[in-house]
Amino acid sequence: MDQAVTRALLSVSDKTGIVELARGLAAIGASVLSTGGTARTLRDAGVPVVDVSAHTGSPEILDGRVKTLHPKIHGGILARRDVESHRRQMDEHGIGGIDLVCVNLYPFAEVTARDCSFEDAIENIDIGGPSMVRSAAKNHEHVIVLVDPADYVAILEELTRTGTVGAEKRRELARKAFAATAAYDGMIADWLARGDGRFGRTMHRQWSLLQALRYGENPHQAAAFYRDADAAGATIATAKVLQGKELSYNNILDADAALQLALEFSDTACVAIKHTNPCGAALARTSVEAFRKARLCDPVSIFGGIVAFNREVDEATAHEMKDVFLEVVIAPRFSPAALELYASSQKLRNVRLLEVEMAGSDRRGTELEIRKVLGGVLVQTRDVEPADAERKVVTKRAPTAAEARALDFAWRVSKHVKSNAIVLATEDALVGVGAGQMSRVDAARIAVLRAREHGRETRGSVIASDAFFPFRDGLDVCAEAGATAVIQPGGSMRDADVTAAADEHGMAMLHTGVRHFRH
């Protein structure tokens, strides 16, 4: 049932846009009720306000714990205007209808994110706010509920234009309101359940639908892409699509893998991904040089792949891509000339372009990885190497400065290759990749084979292994191909045998003490 707004209740922690909303409501003749800090903010801005305590005839009590928990508030929100008995009871008890409720909740997440006492956290659990939101959402046919400042302008415009808000929009706002209270309660429950541990007895997460996808990994699978409520910074979920058709399920998986690898480097980098595995990666002075070098690693597999840069893509870089089919290009920026070239070129106009803010926005160390299995989920922290991890020379020979740079580059790439993984590299480019093998020696053979297939020089390269060598055979394969240095976690029962093999070949070897399995 559509109806005009004659009385609104505004009580918010986040004051964004609240003055403008209140002024607009007052302008269409609505009386504004408010509490505490919100009422002061509105009065300071010259907006007429009625204190909730004046409306109810009851003061705020218990240090503000009880302000809006009153029949004149919840009766005014929950009363059905189309039920005669409700209208009669409202008249009997002097309850005026409340037609709009605008509430956002105490900042529990912000308070508990910093060093706060248990008592402070408890006092920042909102009771009256969620109660009003839930009441308004339940009675959304008669009450407009607002929990997000992003909705204020559109709702006020509709009220000003038509005098009411339609049923479909009211229901949409109610869904949003219940999602907000569900997330809020889940957050508090998780915090209480966690105690001093990293993982609590419960886990509540909320994701919002970004888009329905044409299909999943295969055409017979239905799929959708949801955004984590806490998503921020360098993520595919927050990326800005500048060009191209909608991303597919597989595009999103590959784009995420490309972004994560690109974030490994502070120098100008380009990485190429195919089926979530790196098929190219390089460092250079410019993006166009990095792309050329990355493409050389595997000029076959890059076809139909995903490319990510950690620097701006300029016109020269875009032009360099004209003769290779790419599904997606990711970068923190695209120059205007590059965007014009992509849009005007028949070979480039269908490439999906994703702009991702990368500078100072990498949150991989604070996020959790969640993977579904039948009947449950696996949860772990992200694979971010511990700050106190040390690389120890275990061979007779230490790596040269150039080898050390190459080992660091190869090691960063290896953590993004499916296990078992062997990476051959120079100090600024991939040479060969052996990914996803059941045995490490096969991964080594494939890395060498693929490098040679594409004319890459393996002599003078270095090796990175995502886990220890269980036997010396994998290292022997790479040494025979001309690799001169190795980086690996160590920890095998046969470490001494593998180290002896490296010494036999005159290789330098580092142990990191950190494994980078990726399944």
Stockholm file with secondary structure:
# STOCKHOLM 1.0

chainA/1-519         MDQAVTRALLSVSDKTGIVELARGLAAIGASVLSTGGTARTLRDAGVPVVDVSAHTGSPEILDGRVKTLHPKIHGGILARRDVESHRRQMDEHGIGGIDLVCVNLYPFAEVTARDCSFEDAIENIDIGGPSMVRSAAKNHEHVIVLVDPADYVAILEELTRTGTVGAEKRRELARKAFAATAAYDGMIADWLARGDGRFGRTMHRQWSLLQALRYGENPHQAAAFYRDADAAGATIATAKVLQGKELSYNNILDADAALQLALEFSDTACVAIKHTNPCGAALARTSVEAFRKARLCDPVSIFGGIVAFNREVDEATAHEMKDVFLEVVIAPRFSPAALELYASSQKLRNVRLLEVEMAGSDRRGTELEIRKVLGGVLVQTRDVEPADAERKVVTKRAPTAAEARALDFAWRVSKHVKSNAIVLATEDALVGVGAGQMSRVDAARIAVLRAREHGRETRGSVIASDAFFPFRDGLDVCAEAGATAVIQPGGSMRDADVTAAADEHGMAMLHTGVRHFRH
#=GR chainA/1-519 SS CCCCCCEEEEEESSCTTHHHHHHHHHHTTCEEEECHHHHHHHHHTTCCCEEHHHHHTCCCBTTTTBSSCSHHHHHHHHCCTTCHHHHHHHHHTTCCCCCEEEEECCCHHHHHHSSCCHHHHHHTCCSHHHHHHHHHHHTTTTCEEECCGGGHHHHHHHHHHHSSCCHHHHHHHHHHHHHHHHHHHHHHHHHHHHTTSSSCSCCCCCEEEEEEESCSSSTTSCEEEEEETTCCSSCSTTCEEEESSCCCHHHHHHHHHHHHHHTTCSSCEEEEEETTEEEEEEECSSHHHHHHHHHHHCTTTTTTEEEEESSCBCHHHHHHTTTSCEEEEEESCBCHHHHHHHHHCTTTTTSEEEECCCTTCCCTTTCEEEEEETTEEEEEECCCCCTTCCCEECSSSCCCHHHHHHHHHHHHHHTTSCSSCEEEECSSBEEEEECSCSSHHHHHHHHHHHHHHTTCCCTTCEEEESSCCSSSHHHHHHHHTTCCEEEECCCCTTHHHHHHHHHHTTCEEEECSCCCCCC
#=GC SS_cons         CCCCCCEEEEEESSCTTHHHHHHHHHHTTCEEEECHHHHHHHHHTTCCCEEHHHHHTCCCBTTTTBSSCSHHHHHHHHCCTTCHHHHHHHHHTTCCCCCEEEEECCCHHHHHHSSCCHHHHHHTCCSHHHHHHHHHHHTTTTCEEECCGGGHHHHHHHHHHHSSCCHHHHHHHHHHHHHHHHHHHHHHHHHHHHTTSSSCSCCCCCEEEEEEESCSSSTTSCEEEEEETTCCSSCSTTCEEEESSCCCHHHHHHHHHHHHHHTTCSSCEEEEEETTEEEEEEECSSHHHHHHHHHHHCTTTTTTEEEEESSCBCHHHHHHTTTSCEEEEEESCBCHHHHHHHHHCTTTTTSEEEECCCTTCCCTTTCEEEEEETTEEEEEECCCCCTTCCCEECSSSCCCHHHHHHHHHHHHHHTTSCSSCEEEECSSBEEEEECSCSSHHHHHHHHHHHHHHTTCCCTTCEEEESSCCSSSHHHHHHHHTTCCEEEECCCCTTHHHHHHHHHHTTCEEEECSCCCCCC
//
